């Protein structure tokens, strides 16, 4: 029997879904990433509120233009039925030479087809020394 990545989620499926999201975001390919979300997806990312794939696509393209050498690590926090919560950290540098680690929590709600319908994210950035990065940056992402 194959593992279903559609709700309701088992623990194994929730962990697999989190790993798939991590791998996908680490590609930094906005055109691919946006396909994991429903057409009418709704996001809160920090203080930004986004609706629909077009806004998400623009957001992701803008994000990875500013957050260079981006590398993400996600971890399952909790799950039930069609919802998953993750804690995460990611690291990036800016074109002005700053290096940062971001910490956060996300709450995901999934549609019946397994695509994410709602993403609520709370994130805090901390400046770090360039040599303090813990997450190795992979040129071109994990494709």
N, C-alpha and C positions, 0 to 999 in steps of 0.2 A: 504494500500500500504506500502511495506517495504522500508526502507531506503537503497539506493544503495551506496556502498562504492567504486564504480568505477567511473572514470571520465566520463563526466564533473561533478564537485562537486558543490553541493549547500552549503550554509553556514552550515546548519545542518550536512551534510555529512562530510564537512571538519573538523568541531569540533569533530565529532565522530571518524574520522580517526586519529586525533591528540591524542585523549584519548586512542584509541586502541594502538597506538605506545607507549605512556607513560606506559600503563599497561604492554605491552609486554616487553619493555626494563627493567622494574622494576623486572621482573622475573629473570633476569640475566642468562637466559637459552639460550646460544648462538645458540644451535641447533634449537630451536624454533624461535628465533628472525630472523635468516638468511632466513627463509622461507617466510618472508614478502617482500623479494627483488627478482627481476628477476634474472635469471641465469647469465645474462650479465651486472648486475648492476655495476655502476661506482660511486665511492665515492671520495670526498676530505674531509679528516678529519684533521683539523689543517694543518700541512705540509706533511701529508701522503696521497698518491694517491693509491687507491685500485681498482681492477677490478675483478668482478666475485664473486660468492658465496664462493668459497674456500678461497680467500683472506679475505673476510669479516668475515667468520667463525673464521679464525686464529686470526684476529684483535680483535674480540669480546672476544674470550677466553683469549687472552693476556691482554686485557683491564680489565676484571673482576678478573684477577689474581693479578693485581697491584692495582686497585681501589676497595678497600674492603668496605663493608657496604654501597654500592652504592645505592643512592636514587635519582630519577629523577622527575622533574615536567616540563611539556611542556604546551605552550599556543599558540593558533592560532594567527598568526600575519597578514597573508593575504592569499588569495586563488584566483585562476581563472582556469577555464577549468580543466587541468590535473596537476596543480601545487599548492603546499601548502608551505607557509613559517611559521616557528614557532620560537618563542623565548623560551629559556629554561634555567633552572638552575639545577644542580645536585650537590650532596655532596658525599664525600667519605673520607676514611682514608687510609693511607699507612701503610705497615708493620713496617716502621721506626717510627711510631707514629704521623706523620703529618695529619692534617685534612684540607680539602679543599672544597671550593665551586667553581664550574665552571659555567660561564655564557656564553651563546652563541646564535647564530642564525643559522637556517638550512633552506635550500631551497630544496624542494623535487619535483621531476618530476615522474609521475606515468605512467605505461603502461596501455593499455586498460583493462587488467584483474584486475587492482586495486593494483598490486604489485609495489613497488617503483623501478624505473629504475635508477634514479640519486639522490644522496644525497651530497650536498655541505654544509660543516659545518665549522663555525668559532667559536673558543672557547677560553676563557681566564680563567685561574685558579687563585684563590685568597686564600691564607692560612687563616684559621680561627681557633679560639679556639675550642677544642672538644665540649665544652658545648654551643657553639654558633650555632650548627646545628639547622636549621629550618624545615628540611624535616625529618620526623621520619623514621628511618631505620626499615624495617620489615624483620626479619630472614626468609630466604627462598623466599622472593619476594612476589608479589601480584598474586599468582597463583590461 
